[in-house]
Amino acid sequence: MTTPEKYVTAAYCVVFAVVLVYLLIMALKLQRLERDVDDLAGRVPDEDEEETSQEPAQVG
């Protein structure tokens, strides 16, 4: 393998490693975001629960 071929191979390896690291970071951020959304969704009461917990309006 010639010297230029070695440099090209090394450059491709570096680019591949950078893309893998980028994808790993994005996957971790997505995982954290999904956890936060699930947490927030758990804090919001369901519409069905709101309807049953409200007292009926008194007429008169």
Predicted model as a PDB file, atoms N, CA, C, CB and O in Angstrom, pLDDT in the B-factor column:
MODEL        1                                                                  
ATOM      1  N   MET A   1       0.849  -1.170   0.000  1.00 90.00           N  
ATOM      2  CA  MET A   1       0.000   0.000   0.000  1.00 90.00           C  
ATOM      3  C   MET A   1       0.898   1.237   0.000  1.00 90.00           C  
ATOM      4  CB  MET A   1      -0.968  -0.004   1.224  1.00 90.00           C  
ATOM      5  O   MET A   1       1.832   1.336   0.796  1.00 90.00           O  
ATOM      6  N   THR A   2       0.612   2.157  -0.879  1.00 95.00           N  
ATOM      7  CA  THR A   2       1.433   3.361  -0.995  1.00 95.00           C  
ATOM      8  C   THR A   2       1.045   4.362   0.096  1.00 95.00           C  
ATOM      9  CB  THR A   2       1.276   3.999  -2.401  1.00 95.00           C  
ATOM     10  O   THR A   2       0.013   4.232   0.755  1.00 95.00           O  
ATOM     11  N   THR A   3       1.899   5.347   0.257  1.00 95.00           N  
ATOM     12  CA  THR A   3       1.673   6.368   1.276  1.00 95.00           C  
ATOM     13  C   THR A   3       0.368   7.138   1.036  1.00 95.00           C  
ATOM     14  CB  THR A   3       2.850   7.339   1.309  1.00 95.00           C  
ATOM     15  O   THR A   3      -0.386   7.341   1.988  1.00 95.00           O  
ATOM     16  N   PRO A   4       0.070   7.572  -0.191  1.00 95.00           N  
ATOM     17  CA  PRO A   4      -1.218   8.267  -0.390  1.00 95.00           C  
ATOM     18  C   PRO A   4      -2.428   7.395  -0.059  1.00 95.00           C  
ATOM     19  CB  PRO A   4      -1.328   8.744  -1.826  1.00 95.00           C  
ATOM     20  O   PRO A   4      -3.427   7.883   0.469  1.00 95.00           O  
ATOM     21  N   GLU A   5      -2.332   6.119  -0.368  1.00 97.00           N  
ATOM     22  CA  GLU A   5      -3.439   5.212  -0.037  1.00 97.00           C  
ATOM     23  C   GLU A   5      -3.625   5.111   1.470  1.00 97.00           C  
ATOM     24  CB  GLU A   5      -3.190   3.816  -0.631  1.00 97.00           C  
ATOM     25  O   GLU A   5      -4.752   5.026   1.957  1.00 97.00           O  
ATOM     26  N   LYS A   6      -2.524   5.120   2.204  1.00 97.00           N  
ATOM     27  CA  LYS A   6      -2.600   5.073   3.663  1.00 97.00           C  
ATOM     28  C   LYS A   6      -3.289   6.323   4.205  1.00 97.00           C  
ATOM     29  CB  LYS A   6      -1.193   4.932   4.272  1.00 97.00           C  
ATOM     30  O   LYS A   6      -4.108   6.237   5.120  1.00 97.00           O  
ATOM     31  N   TYR A   7      -2.953   7.487   3.639  1.00 98.00           N  
ATOM     32  CA  TYR A   7      -3.573   8.733   4.083  1.00 98.00           C  
ATOM     33  C   TYR A   7      -5.070   8.751   3.775  1.00 98.00           C  
ATOM     34  CB  TYR A   7      -2.887   9.930   3.421  1.00 98.00           C  
ATOM     35  O   TYR A   7      -5.875   9.202   4.590  1.00 98.00           O  
ATOM     36  N   VAL A   8      -5.431   8.261   2.601  1.00 97.00           N  
ATOM     37  CA  VAL A   8      -6.846   8.218   2.233  1.00 97.00           C  
ATOM     38  C   VAL A   8      -7.590   7.269   3.163  1.00 97.00           C  
ATOM     39  CB  VAL A   8      -7.021   7.780   0.757  1.00 97.00           C  
ATOM     40  O   VAL A   8      -8.687   7.587   3.622  1.00 97.00           O  
ATOM     41  N   THR A   9      -7.013   6.123   3.442  1.00 98.00           N  
ATOM     42  CA  THR A   9      -7.626   5.169   4.352  1.00 98.00           C  
ATOM     43  C   THR A   9      -7.777   5.770   5.747  1.00 98.00           C  
ATOM     44  CB  THR A   9      -6.798   3.884   4.414  1.00 98.00           C  
ATOM     45  O   THR A   9      -8.824   5.623   6.378  1.00 98.00           O  
ATOM     46  N   ALA A  10      -6.751   6.435   6.218  1.00 98.00           N  
ATOM     47  CA  ALA A  10      -6.815   7.076   7.534  1.00 98.00           C  
ATOM     48  C   ALA A  10      -7.884   8.167   7.566  1.00 98.00           C  
ATOM     49  CB  ALA A  10      -5.450   7.669   7.905  1.00 98.00           C  
ATOM     50  O   ALA A  10      -8.605   8.298   8.554  1.00 98.00           O  
ATOM     51  N   ALA A  11      -7.989   8.947   6.494  1.00 98.00           N  
ATOM     52  CA  ALA A  11      -8.998  10.005   6.439  1.00 98.00           C  
ATOM     53  C   ALA A  11     -10.408   9.403   6.483  1.00 98.00           C  
ATOM     54  CB  ALA A  11      -8.818  10.861   5.160  1.00 98.00           C  
ATOM     55  O   ALA A  11     -11.277   9.913   7.190  1.00 98.00           O  
ATOM     56  N   TYR A  12     -10.634   8.337   5.742  1.00 98.00           N  
ATOM     57  CA  TYR A  12     -11.939   7.679   5.772  1.00 98.00           C  
ATOM     58  C   TYR A  12     -12.242   7.120   7.160  1.00 98.00           C  
ATOM     59  CB  TYR A  12     -11.995   6.556   4.729  1.00 98.00           C  
ATOM     60  O   TYR A  12     -13.376   7.206   7.632  1.00 98.00           O  
ATOM     61  N   CYS A  13     -11.253   6.562   7.800  1.00 98.00           N  
ATOM     62  CA  CYS A  13     -11.451   6.027   9.150  1.00 98.00           C  
ATOM     63  C   CYS A  13     -11.806   7.136  10.137  1.00 98.00           C  
ATOM     64  CB  CYS A  13     -10.192   5.289   9.622  1.00 98.00           C  
ATOM     65  O   CYS A  13     -12.671   6.953  10.993  1.00 98.00           O  
ATOM     66  N   VAL A  14     -11.151   8.265  10.020  1.00 98.00           N  
ATOM     67  CA  VAL A  14     -11.438   9.396  10.912  1.00 98.00           C  
ATOM     68  C   VAL A  14     -12.857   9.901  10.674  1.00 98.00           C  
ATOM     69  CB  VAL A  14     -10.414  10.542  10.697  1.00 98.00           C  
ATOM     70  O   VAL A  14     -13.593  10.145  11.630  1.00 98.00           O  
ATOM     71  N   VAL A  15     -13.245  10.061   9.421  1.00 98.00           N  
ATOM     72  CA  VAL A  15     -14.596  10.522   9.113  1.00 98.00           C  
ATOM     73  C   VAL A  15     -15.628   9.524   9.625  1.00 98.00           C  
ATOM     74  CB  VAL A  15     -14.764  10.736   7.599  1.00 98.00           C  
ATOM     75  O   VAL A  15     -16.644   9.922  10.195  1.00 98.00           O  
ATOM     76  N   PHE A  16     -15.381   8.250   9.430  1.00 98.00           N  
ATOM     77  CA  PHE A  16     -16.287   7.217   9.912  1.00 98.00           C  
ATOM     78  C   PHE A  16     -16.411   7.275  11.432  1.00 98.00           C  
ATOM     79  CB  PHE A  16     -15.804   5.831   9.469  1.00 98.00           C  
ATOM     80  O   PHE A  16     -17.516   7.157  11.962  1.00 98.00           O  
ATOM     81  N   ALA A  17     -15.304   7.455  12.135  1.00 98.00           N  
ATOM     82  CA  ALA A  17     -15.327   7.538  13.597  1.00 98.00           C  
ATOM     83  C   ALA A  17     -16.102   8.774  14.054  1.00 98.00           C  
ATOM     84  CB  ALA A  17     -13.891   7.569  14.159  1.00 98.00           C  
ATOM     85  O   ALA A  17     -16.858   8.702  15.023  1.00 98.00           O  
ATOM     86  N   VAL A  18     -15.926   9.894  13.379  1.00 98.00           N  
ATOM     87  CA  VAL A  18     -16.647  11.118  13.739  1.00 98.00           C  
ATOM     88  C   VAL A  18     -18.148  10.926  13.537  1.00 98.00           C  
ATOM     89  CB  VAL A  18     -16.141  12.316  12.900  1.00 98.00           C  
ATOM     90  O   VAL A  18     -18.942  11.352  14.376  1.00 98.00           O  
ATOM     91  N   VAL A  19     -18.542  10.297  12.447  1.00 98.00           N  
ATOM     92  CA  VAL A  19     -19.964  10.044  12.197  1.00 98.00           C  
ATOM     93  C   VAL A  19     -20.530   9.110  13.264  1.00 98.00           C  
ATOM     94  CB  VAL A  19     -20.172   9.440  10.788  1.00 98.00           C  
ATOM     95  O   VAL A  19     -21.645   9.329  13.737  1.00 98.00           O  
ATOM     96  N   LEU A  20     -19.799   8.090  13.644  1.00 98.00           N  
ATOM     97  CA  LEU A  20     -20.266   7.186  14.693  1.00 98.00           C  
ATOM     98  C   LEU A  20     -20.440   7.903  16.026  1.00 98.00           C  
ATOM     99  CB  LEU A  20     -19.295   6.028  14.854  1.00 98.00           C  
ATOM    100  O   LEU A  20     -21.429   7.682  16.726  1.00 98.00           O  
ATOM    101  N   VAL A  21     -19.489   8.756  16.380  1.00 98.00           N  
ATOM    102  CA  VAL A  21     -19.590   9.521  17.629  1.00 98.00           C  
ATOM    103  C   VAL A  21     -20.794  10.455  17.571  1.00 98.00           C  
ATOM    104  CB  VAL A  21     -18.290  10.330  17.889  1.00 98.00           C  
ATOM    105  O   VAL A  21     -21.523  10.586  18.554  1.00 98.00           O  
ATOM    106  N   TYR A  22     -21.008  11.104  16.430  1.00 98.00           N  
ATOM    107  CA  TYR A  22     -22.155  11.994  16.260  1.00 98.00           C  
ATOM    108  C   TYR A  22     -23.459  11.228  16.441  1.00 98.00           C  
ATOM    109  CB  TYR A  22     -22.119  12.664  14.877  1.00 98.00           C  
ATOM    110  O   TYR A  22     -24.362  11.700  17.132  1.00 98.00           O  
ATOM    111  N   LEU A  23     -23.569  10.049  15.827  1.00 98.00           N  
ATOM    112  CA  LEU A  23     -24.780   9.243  15.958  1.00 98.00           C  
ATOM    113  C   LEU A  23     -24.992   8.783  17.400  1.00 98.00           C  
ATOM    114  CB  LEU A  23     -24.713   8.033  15.027  1.00 98.00           C  
ATOM    115  O   LEU A  23     -26.129   8.727  17.869  1.00 98.00           O  
ATOM    116  N   LEU A  24     -23.931   8.460  18.091  1.00 98.00           N  
ATOM    117  CA  LEU A  24     -24.035   8.061  19.485  1.00 98.00           C  
ATOM    118  C   LEU A  24     -24.558   9.214  20.331  1.00 98.00           C  
ATOM    119  CB  LEU A  24     -22.676   7.586  20.011  1.00 98.00           C  
ATOM    120  O   LEU A  24     -25.431   9.015  21.176  1.00 98.00           O  
ATOM    121  N   ILE A  25     -24.037  10.413  20.114  1.00 98.00           N  
ATOM    122  CA  ILE A  25     -24.491  11.583  20.863  1.00 98.00           C  
ATOM    123  C   ILE A  25     -25.964  11.861  20.573  1.00 98.00           C  
ATOM    124  CB  ILE A  25     -23.632  12.816  20.514  1.00 98.00           C  
ATOM    125  O   ILE A  25     -26.729  12.145  21.495  1.00 98.00           O  
ATOM    126  N   MET A  26     -26.367  11.784  19.321  1.00 98.00           N  
ATOM    127  CA  MET A  26     -27.767  12.025  18.968  1.00 98.00           C  
ATOM    128  C   MET A  26     -28.687  10.968  19.580  1.00 98.00           C  
ATOM    129  CB  MET A  26     -27.932  12.044  17.444  1.00 98.00           C  
ATOM    130  O   MET A  26     -29.789  11.290  20.025  1.00 98.00           O  
ATOM    131  N   ALA A  27     -28.247   9.719  19.605  1.00 98.00           N  
ATOM    132  CA  ALA A  27     -29.049   8.648  20.203  1.00 98.00           C  
ATOM    133  C   ALA A  27     -29.220   8.886  21.700  1.00 98.00           C  
ATOM    134  CB  ALA A  27     -28.396   7.271  19.950  1.00 98.00           C  
ATOM    135  O   ALA A  27     -30.310   8.678  22.233  1.00 98.00           O  
ATOM    136  N   LEU A  28     -28.176   9.312  22.378  1.00 98.00           N  
ATOM    137  CA  LEU A  28     -28.270   9.593  23.808  1.00 98.00           C  
ATOM    138  C   LEU A  28     -29.190  10.777  24.077  1.00 98.00           C  
ATOM    139  CB  LEU A  28     -26.884   9.863  24.389  1.00 98.00           C  
ATOM    140  O   LEU A  28     -29.972  10.751  25.028  1.00 98.00           O  
ATOM    141  N   LYS A  29     -29.104  11.815  23.248  1.00 98.00           N  
ATOM    142  CA  LYS A  29     -29.987  12.968  23.409  1.00 98.00           C  
ATOM    143  C   LYS A  29     -31.438  12.573  23.171  1.00 98.00           C  
ATOM    144  CB  LYS A  29     -29.581  14.094  22.450  1.00 98.00           C  
ATOM    145  O   LYS A  29     -32.327  13.020  23.896  1.00 98.00           O  
ATOM    146  N   LEU A  30     -31.685  11.749  22.175  1.00 98.00           N  
ATOM    147  CA  LEU A  30     -33.040  11.299  21.878  1.00 98.00           C  
ATOM    148  C   LEU A  30     -33.594  10.473  23.025  1.00 98.00           C  
ATOM    149  CB  LEU A  30     -33.067  10.488  20.581  1.00 98.00           C  
ATOM    150  O   LEU A  30     -34.762  10.611  23.389  1.00 98.00           O  
ATOM    151  N   GLN A  31     -32.770   9.627  23.586  1.00 98.00           N  
ATOM    152  CA  GLN A  31     -33.187   8.802  24.708  1.00 98.00           C  
ATOM    153  C   GLN A  31     -33.560   9.674  25.908  1.00 98.00           C  
ATOM    154  CB  GLN A  31     -32.075   7.813  25.088  1.00 98.00           C  
ATOM    155  O   GLN A  31     -34.572   9.429  26.565  1.00 98.00           O  
ATOM    156  N   ARG A  32     -32.744  10.692  26.192  1.00 97.00           N  
ATOM    157  CA  ARG A  32     -33.023  11.596  27.299  1.00 97.00           C  
ATOM    158  C   ARG A  32     -34.302  12.390  27.042  1.00 97.00           C  
ATOM    159  CB  ARG A  32     -31.841  12.549  27.522  1.00 97.00           C  
ATOM    160  O   ARG A  32     -35.104  12.598  27.953  1.00 97.00           O  
ATOM    161  N   LEU A  33     -34.488  12.833  25.797  1.00 97.00           N  
ATOM    162  CA  LEU A  33     -35.681  13.594  25.439  1.00 97.00           C  
ATOM    163  C   LEU A  33     -36.935  12.745  25.587  1.00 97.00           C  
ATOM    164  CB  LEU A  33     -35.569  14.122  24.011  1.00 97.00           C  
ATOM    165  O   LEU A  33     -37.949  13.231  26.088  1.00 97.00           O  
ATOM    166  N   GLU A  34     -36.888  11.495  25.163  1.00 97.00           N  
ATOM    167  CA  GLU A  34     -38.032  10.601  25.316  1.00 97.00           C  
ATOM    168  C   GLU A  34     -38.360  10.385  26.789  1.00 97.00           C  
ATOM    169  CB  GLU A  34     -37.757   9.258  24.633  1.00 97.00           C  
ATOM    170  O   GLU A  34     -39.532  10.332  27.163  1.00 97.00           O  
ATOM    171  N   ARG A  35     -37.332  10.260  27.628  1.00 96.00           N  
ATOM    172  CA  ARG A  35     -37.547  10.102  29.056  1.00 96.00           C  
ATOM    173  C   ARG A  35     -38.218  11.346  29.643  1.00 96.00           C  
ATOM    174  CB  ARG A  35     -36.219   9.824  29.767  1.00 96.00           C  
ATOM    175  O   ARG A  35     -39.130  11.232  30.462  1.00 96.00           O  
ATOM    176  N   ASP A  36     -37.765  12.537  29.224  1.00 95.00           N  
ATOM    177  CA  ASP A  36     -38.351  13.784  29.701  1.00 95.00           C  
ATOM    178  C   ASP A  36     -39.802  13.925  29.245  1.00 95.00           C  
ATOM    179  CB  ASP A  36     -37.530  14.975  29.212  1.00 95.00           C  
ATOM    180  O   ASP A  36     -40.648  14.371  30.020  1.00 95.00           O  
ATOM    181  N   VAL A  37     -40.095  13.558  28.019  1.00 95.00           N  
ATOM    182  CA  VAL A  37     -41.466  13.643  27.514  1.00 95.00           C  
ATOM    183  C   VAL A  37     -42.368  12.682  28.285  1.00 95.00           C  
ATOM    184  CB  VAL A  37     -41.512  13.329  25.999  1.00 95.00           C  
ATOM    185  O   VAL A  37     -43.486  13.048  28.645  1.00 95.00           O  
ATOM    186  N   ASP A  38     -41.909  11.479  28.539  1.00 94.00           N  
ATOM    187  CA  ASP A  38     -42.697  10.523  29.311  1.00 94.00           C  
ATOM    188  C   ASP A  38     -42.951  11.046  30.724  1.00 94.00           C  
ATOM    189  CB  ASP A  38     -41.985   9.162  29.368  1.00 94.00           C  
ATOM    190  O   ASP A  38     -44.047  10.884  31.261  1.00 94.00           O  
ATOM    191  N   ASP A  39     -41.944  11.670  31.320  1.00 93.00           N  
ATOM    192  CA  ASP A  39     -42.092  12.233  32.651  1.00 93.00           C  
ATOM    193  C   ASP A  39     -43.129  13.355  32.645  1.00 93.00           C  
ATOM    194  CB  ASP A  39     -40.743  12.751  33.167  1.00 93.00           C  
ATOM    195  O   ASP A  39     -43.990  13.413  33.522  1.00 93.00           O  
ATOM    196  N   LEU A  40     -43.045  14.235  31.666  1.00 92.00           N  
ATOM    197  CA  LEU A  40     -44.004  15.336  31.579  1.00 92.00           C  
ATOM    198  C   LEU A  40     -45.406  14.826  31.272  1.00 92.00           C  
ATOM    199  CB  LEU A  40     -43.568  16.338  30.511  1.00 92.00           C  
ATOM    200  O   LEU A  40     -46.385  15.344  31.808  1.00 92.00           O  
ATOM    201  N   ALA A  41     -45.509  13.832  30.428  1.00 91.00           N  
ATOM    202  CA  ALA A  41     -46.823  13.268  30.107  1.00 91.00           C  
ATOM    203  C   ALA A  41     -47.442  12.621  31.345  1.00 91.00           C  
ATOM    204  CB  ALA A  41     -46.706  12.234  28.962  1.00 91.00           C  
ATOM    205  O   ALA A  41     -48.663  12.624  31.500  1.00 91.00           O  
ATOM    206  N   GLY A  42     -46.629  12.082  32.202  1.00 90.00           N  
ATOM    207  CA  GLY A  42     -47.143  11.495  33.434  1.00 90.00           C  
ATOM    208  C   GLY A  42     -47.638  12.536  34.413  1.00 90.00           C  
ATOM    209  O   GLY A  42     -48.477  12.228  35.259  1.00 90.00           O  
ATOM    210  N   ARG A  43     -47.149  13.748  34.325  1.00 89.00           N  
ATOM    211  CA  ARG A  43     -47.580  14.814  35.227  1.00 89.00           C  
ATOM    212  C   ARG A  43     -48.901  15.447  34.801  1.00 89.00           C  
ATOM    213  CB  ARG A  43     -46.513  15.879  35.308  1.00 89.00           C  
ATOM    214  O   ARG A  43     -49.610  16.015  35.632  1.00 89.00           O  
ATOM    215  N   VAL A  44     -49.234  15.358  33.535  1.00 87.00           N  
ATOM    216  CA  VAL A  44     -50.463  15.971  33.028  1.00 87.00           C  
ATOM    217  C   VAL A  44     -51.618  15.002  33.246  1.00 87.00           C  
ATOM    218  CB  VAL A  44     -50.329  16.347  31.517  1.00 87.00           C  
ATOM    219  O   VAL A  44     -51.547  13.846  32.827  1.00 87.00           O  
ATOM    220  N   PRO A  45     -52.689  15.468  33.903  1.00 83.00           N  
ATOM    221  CA  PRO A  45     -53.824  14.557  34.103  1.00 83.00           C  
ATOM    222  C   PRO A  45     -54.542  14.291  32.786  1.00 83.00           C  
ATOM    223  CB  PRO A  45     -54.810  15.138  35.133  1.00 83.00           C  
ATOM    224  O   PRO A  45     -54.593  15.143  31.900  1.00 83.00           O  
ATOM    225  N   ASP A  46     -55.093  13.091  32.682  1.00 77.00           N  
ATOM    226  CA  ASP A  46     -55.846  12.713  31.494  1.00 77.00           C  
ATOM    227  C   ASP A  46     -57.162  13.482  31.458  1.00 77.00           C  
ATOM    228  CB  ASP A  46     -56.102  11.187  31.465  1.00 77.00           C  
ATOM    229  O   ASP A  46     -57.649  13.938  32.492  1.00 77.00           O  
ATOM    230  N   GLU A  47     -57.732  13.622  30.268  1.00 74.00           N  
ATOM    231  CA  GLU A  47     -59.004  14.321  30.129  1.00 74.00           C  
ATOM    232  C   GLU A  47     -60.115  13.546  30.836  1.00 74.00           C  
ATOM    233  CB  GLU A  47     -59.352  14.524  28.642  1.00 74.00           C  
ATOM    234  O   GLU A  47     -61.005  14.163  31.421  1.00 74.00           O  
ATOM    235  N   ASP A  48     -60.088  12.232  30.800  1.00 68.00           N  
ATOM    236  CA  ASP A  48     -61.104  11.421  31.462  1.00 68.00           C  
ATOM    237  C   ASP A  48     -61.072  11.645  32.971  1.00 68.00           C  
ATOM    238  CB  ASP A  48     -60.899   9.935  31.140  1.00 68.00           C  
ATOM    239  O   ASP A  48     -62.119  11.722  33.613  1.00 68.00           O  
ATOM    240  N   GLU A  49     -59.876  11.748  33.532  1.00 65.00           N  
ATOM    241  CA  GLU A  49     -59.750  11.968  34.963  1.00 65.00           C  
ATOM    242  C   GLU A  49     -60.276  13.347  35.349  1.00 65.00           C  
ATOM    243  CB  GLU A  49     -58.292  11.814  35.398  1.00 65.00           C  
ATOM    244  O   GLU A  49     -60.879  13.504  36.410  1.00 65.00           O  
ATOM    245  N   GLU A  50     -60.056  14.342  34.503  1.00 63.00           N  
ATOM    246  CA  GLU A  50     -60.531  15.691  34.795  1.00 63.00           C  
ATOM    247  C   GLU A  50     -62.054  15.718  34.819  1.00 63.00           C  
ATOM    248  CB  GLU A  50     -59.993  16.695  33.759  1.00 63.00           C  
ATOM    249  O   GLU A  50     -62.641  16.365  35.686  1.00 63.00           O  
ATOM    250  N   GLU A  51     -62.703  15.029  33.886  1.00 63.00           N  
ATOM    251  CA  GLU A  51     -64.158  15.034  33.805  1.00 63.00           C  
ATOM    252  C   GLU A  51     -64.779  14.356  35.014  1.00 63.00           C  
ATOM    253  CB  GLU A  51     -64.620  14.348  32.528  1.00 63.00           C  
ATOM    254  O   GLU A  51     -65.801  14.823  35.517  1.00 63.00           O  
ATOM    255  N   THR A  52     -64.199  13.283  35.489  1.00 62.00           N  
ATOM    256  CA  THR A  52     -64.776  12.565  36.627  1.00 62.00           C  
ATOM    257  C   THR A  52     -64.466  13.274  37.935  1.00 62.00           C  
ATOM    258  CB  THR A  52     -64.255  11.127  36.675  1.00 62.00           C  
ATOM    259  O   THR A  52     -65.212  13.111  38.900  1.00 62.00           O  
ATOM    260  N   SER A  53     -63.408  14.046  38.005  1.00 63.00           N  
ATOM    261  CA  SER A  53     -63.055  14.692  39.258  1.00 63.00           C  
ATOM    262  C   SER A  53     -63.798  16.007  39.457  1.00 63.00           C  
ATOM    263  CB  SER A  53     -61.567  14.930  39.311  1.00 63.00           C  
ATOM    264  O   SER A  53     -63.827  16.515  40.578  1.00 63.00           O  
ATOM    265  N   GLN A  54     -64.388  16.568  38.435  1.00 65.00           N  
ATOM    266  CA  GLN A  54     -65.115  17.823  38.550  1.00 65.00           C  
ATOM    267  C   GLN A  54     -66.502  17.543  39.132  1.00 65.00           C  
ATOM    268  CB  GLN A  54     -65.221  18.534  37.168  1.00 65.00           C  
ATOM    269  O   GLN A  54     -67.168  16.573  38.769  1.00 65.00           O  
ATOM    270  N   GLU A  55     -66.913  18.425  40.045  1.00 62.00           N  
ATOM    271  CA  GLU A  55     -68.235  18.293  40.633  1.00 62.00           C  
ATOM    272  C   GLU A  55     -69.269  18.841  39.654  1.00 62.00           C  
ATOM    273  CB  GLU A  55     -68.314  19.029  41.998  1.00 62.00           C  
ATOM    274  O   GLU A  55     -68.991  19.801  38.934  1.00 62.00           O  
ATOM    275  N   PRO A  56     -70.451  18.245  39.620  1.00 62.00           N  
ATOM    276  CA  PRO A  56     -71.477  18.767  38.732  1.00 62.00           C  
ATOM    277  C   PRO A  56     -71.926  20.150  39.185  1.00 62.00           C  
ATOM    278  CB  PRO A  56     -72.671  17.814  38.672  1.00 62.00           C  
ATOM    279  O   PRO A  56     -71.979  20.451  40.377  1.00 62.00           O  
ATOM    280  N   ALA A  57     -72.247  20.982  38.197  1.00 64.00           N  
ATOM    281  CA  ALA A  57     -72.688  22.347  38.494  1.00 64.00           C  
ATOM    282  C   ALA A  57     -74.075  22.303  39.103  1.00 64.00           C  
ATOM    283  CB  ALA A  57     -72.681  23.229  37.218  1.00 64.00           C  
ATOM    284  O   ALA A  57     -74.943  21.544  38.672  1.00 64.00           O  
ATOM    285  N   GLN A  58     -74.261  23.130  40.110  1.00 69.00           N  
ATOM    286  CA  GLN A  58     -75.550  23.188  40.777  1.00 69.00           C  
ATOM    287  C   GLN A  58     -76.445  24.234  40.104  1.00 69.00           C  
ATOM    288  CB  GLN A  58     -75.368  23.509  42.274  1.00 69.00           C  
ATOM    289  O   GLN A  58     -76.021  25.366  39.871  1.00 69.00           O  
ATOM    290  N   VAL A  59     -77.637  23.858  39.808  1.00 67.00           N  
ATOM    291  CA  VAL A  59     -78.580  24.763  39.161  1.00 67.00           C  
ATOM    292  C   VAL A  59     -79.513  25.305  40.208  1.00 67.00           C  
ATOM    293  CB  VAL A  59     -79.368  24.057  38.034  1.00 67.00           C  
ATOM    294  O   VAL A  59     -80.047  24.539  41.010  1.00 67.00           O  
ATOM    295  N   GLY A  60     -79.723  26.585  40.227  1.00 58.00           N  
ATOM    296  CA  GLY A  60     -80.753  27.053  41.093  1.00 58.00           C  
ATOM    297  C   GLY A  60     -80.405  28.179  41.896  1.00 58.00           C  
ATOM    298  O   GLY A  60     -81.227  28.658  42.677  1.00 58.00           O  
TER     299      GLY A  60                                                      
ENDMDL                                                                          
END                                                                             
